[in-house]
């Protein structure tokens, strides 16, 4: 077995690990990046990027269908799944190639194989053919992500898909049951609904997309219903059986047994990390009670030479959080004083309408001791949104009543995932409601809705009537079943 020596070895080449490796190399560290699969991790290979390729394609199908609103008549779109898959694969290939180019250009050594810690300063990497290499380094970054949870009775395979199978669009089932009304269930379920499947969602909790503003959730539910889908909340999937050509999912919905015939099942009930497989515990790395690697504000674990970032280091499981953590850990390894100090961690959910959030919700602001004021502006009153025929949704801003400091933003509507960037910048810069309200926004554009919502919080919105604040109704977080 050969031994190679580096300043730093990064294990896992997802958006945490591949970014960390580039940053380490930029800072003059001789770096290796190890992964058993293609570069890019879940995000590039079967998560964020391919799912967005599918979502954009599914939107095209739907836009073509509703173009008649605007006097444009398109024949009923026909979806060729093989061609769609080919496009999605080409997108992935291009991005994977791009990461390889960047690692090489930054002189990072990419090592393919399975890494296991054999000492706090060494891992053993086993390649596909069984060949072993020992990598020694002063520092290691564990960036091995997380994996879909398999529910008992729902083994992943041709009948029961995880996100990984679903994103490969192996077929278009007439009926799809999505177990889990979380981010993946709602995003991919919506894709299949738009491509023509009848989709039923089963969510164990009282609301799909737990933690998201119930008003935004109601709009997503409405969209699912309009596409012929159904949502059952307080619903637990118990198992399934094959009956003839169909599968029958058995569920308990609000205490009653329900049988749901379908052709395929998508099981998206969360992700779980598996750092144990890397042998980290054997070299002294402590895990949290929930199985994540315990880290400090520089992402250093209980073993000083080992860092952990991204999904394996704890929620929220977001690619951009992993990348930021990768940069911080790399800088810490290079001797810089970088540490976790962000104000704003945006999140974007690619449902229809899209939902994006950053900062505090109204309830969180209250729990944090603020007396919040809320400003809301509907896309229905915004020229650009109406002109592009995507006028559903709203921008809601939360501010501190006393100081008028901006505390949080929820956007539900067209391009919410892009619009949230301005809100994240505003929070990161410590903006007040006035700062956004006084900033001239180009017209006619969707970001004007953020400016108007900040003005609305101050009682100064122009394109809506400023009504006196109504007494607040208790927010139960519960939503009606779609
Ligand atoms: P999730 O945690 O978002 O949702 C899982 C859902 O399944 C939960 O609502 C849970 O209550 C439900 N559930 C659990 N057991 C169930 C059962 N037996 N029957 C019915 N429902 C059940 O997890 P996910 O959707 O699998 O996504 C995995 C991770 O990836 C999440 O942390 C998510 O935030 C992240 N992700 C983010 C994005 C994005 O930011 N756009 C996209 C995809 C995934």
Boltz pocket constraint, residues with backbone or C-beta under 6 A from the ligand:
constraints:
  - pocket:
      binder: B
      contacts: [[A, 151], [A, 179], [A, 180], [A, 181], [A, 182], [A, 183], [A, 184], [A, 185], [A, 187], [A, 202], [A, 203], [A, 204], [A, 205], [A, 207], [A, 208], [A, 209], [A, 210], [A, 235], [A, 236], [A, 237], [A, 268], [A, 269], [A, 270], [A, 271], [A, 316], [A, 317], [A, 318], [A, 347], [A, 348], [A, 349], [A, 350]]
      max_distance: 6.0
